[in-house]
Amino acid sequence: MLVACGSGPPRGVESAEPHAAIRDGAAAPATEAPKPAPTSLAASEGCSPLQLAKVEPLADHIDAAIPELQDFTESNQMDAFYRKLAALARGRRKERVRIGVWGDSNMTRDFITGELRRVLQRQFGDGGHGFVALGKPWNWYRHEDVKHGSDDGWESMNMSTKQTVDRLYGVGGVAAQSVRTNARVWVATAEAGAAVGTRAGHFEILYLKHPRHGQFEVLIDGQSRATIDTAGDAITAAQAEWDVSDGAHRIDFVSRKSPVRLLGAVLETSTPGIVVDSLGIGGVNTELIARGDEALTAQTLRMRNYDLMMLLTGATEPDAPSHDDGIRRLVANVRRELPNVPFVMMSPPDLAGGDLAHPTRVRRMNQIERRKLKAARELKLLYWDFRGAMGGEQSIVRFTEHKMAWKDFIHLTGKGGHAMGRRLAIAVLNGFQSWLAAHPSDACGDN
């Protein structure tokens, strides 16, 4: 790794006047400042070498090497993503770079994605926290470097543990529906002193339009900004946006005529940078993600307009052929809506449980790992060996011994999740550095 770091000059200008926009259906793509690096590479320096700050693994008990991203795509799809990172680092890109990460219960605490977000935002700029599911889908559900909550006036539904017949969840796999008038749900920037996420200037709400649904009011910092009627002739996803000056803010959504179904909120900064959407769904697997309403998932995928997609599941994956069919359908859905966007398939986290030496459990995890690698090859995806980065077979036992996983031998603690999120970030940065060396001229242009 190179040891000097280049962060671009200040990007963008905060808007002086707030404005709002509401879009239905197939929407057009639309903190604390990251800690400065030791040196700065301004755009005026032309194509001088772009250097990265050295990122070390967290002090942990993992002795495994960090695997490389394996690229099975036919057209080197990560090239476009890396060009966007280079443009961000040089201060030349005007748009955010968004990463969407689907995952099961190990993602519902945002430990892995939280560390990935922090590392990449420190390198390339804080684009904001990104997506947050609303309500309380599980008692433990929370995101890092952001605040969120609700009263008891919302019913949570999701793709796995509390399904709804209509399957209308959106890209996040979780929805909150009001059960009474004046039910309140909210999100806010992080507390002062947080690593990232202490400021935002762009807010979005993704919601369901439905012929029999009602209205909700939007308040930013306690001031009413809009009352949105969610009734419509057709069932579709819709999106409303507000821009204000970057800073510490809170946005509330209050039902005024129930029911109202909210598909998730978004906090971003007004300046370019990295955004990592943590799309954690407890107990989910690839087949269940693919089973969500395709039209609604497609609409919300386009609204978030990702530049890179990732998938980390394993504990509840079904046997073949359901597993393989779910992956094929999920990848096809993403490719249809976001053509040429790279998709990273990850091996499952290591898992044990009950009798740790039971051969059936070991064989099952090995089989899932092989199927995911096989799918990555056949579908021309990227692949990252998450389990290998943990230390491989039965590494979850060592994680548990060092309080990096809970005693269920399935779920990572904050310590373990952060360690693995850092390792994933390093794999991305290593790939970017190799690309810089191989494509010096591509790393100089605007993107």
Secondary structure, 3 states (H helix, E strand, C coil): CCCCCEECCCCCCCCCCCEEEEEECCCCCCCCCCCCCCEECCHHHCCCCCCCCCCCCCCCCCCCCCCCCEECCCCCCHHHHHHHHHHHHCCCCCCCEEEEEEECHHHCCCHHHHHHHHHHHHHHCECCCEEECCCCCCCCCCCCCEEEEECCCEEEEECCCCCCCCCCCCCCCEEEEECCCCCEEEEEECCCCCCCCCCEEEEEEEEEECCCCCEEEEEECCEEEEEEECCCCCCEEEEEEEEEEEECCEEEEEEEECCCEEEEEEEECCCCCEEEEEEECCCCCHHHHHHCCHHHHHHHHHHHCCCEEEEECCCCCCCCCHHHHHHHHHHHHHHHHCCCCCEEEECCCCCCCCCCCCHHHHHHHHHHHHHHHHHHHHCCCEEECHHHHHCCCCHHHHHHHCCCECCCCCCECHHHHHHHHHHHHHHHHHHHHHHHHHCCCHHHCCC
